[in-house]
Amino acid sequence: MDYKKYPKPVIAKVQADMYQLYHQDAVWQHDAGLKGKPLNDGILGPITWSWMQRFCNSFAFYIVTGK
């Protein structure tokens, strides 16, 4: 995955939004405190990416086809 193709302001907004959802989570707090503050740096690196995946998994939408 090419992390550099996403504009920093967009990723900063995503990180800020995820903060609102997860800031009380102990794992979020741990990851947010890692060297370089990877959940507040405006970079879509592996830590932010893993939290985005967690979000998508937690809030997955399932389409009912009526079959």
Buried (B, 14 or more C-beta within 10 A) or exposed (E): EEEEEBEEEEBBEBBEEBBEBBEEEEEBEEBBEEEEBBBBBBBBBEBBEBBBEBBEEEEEEEEEEEE
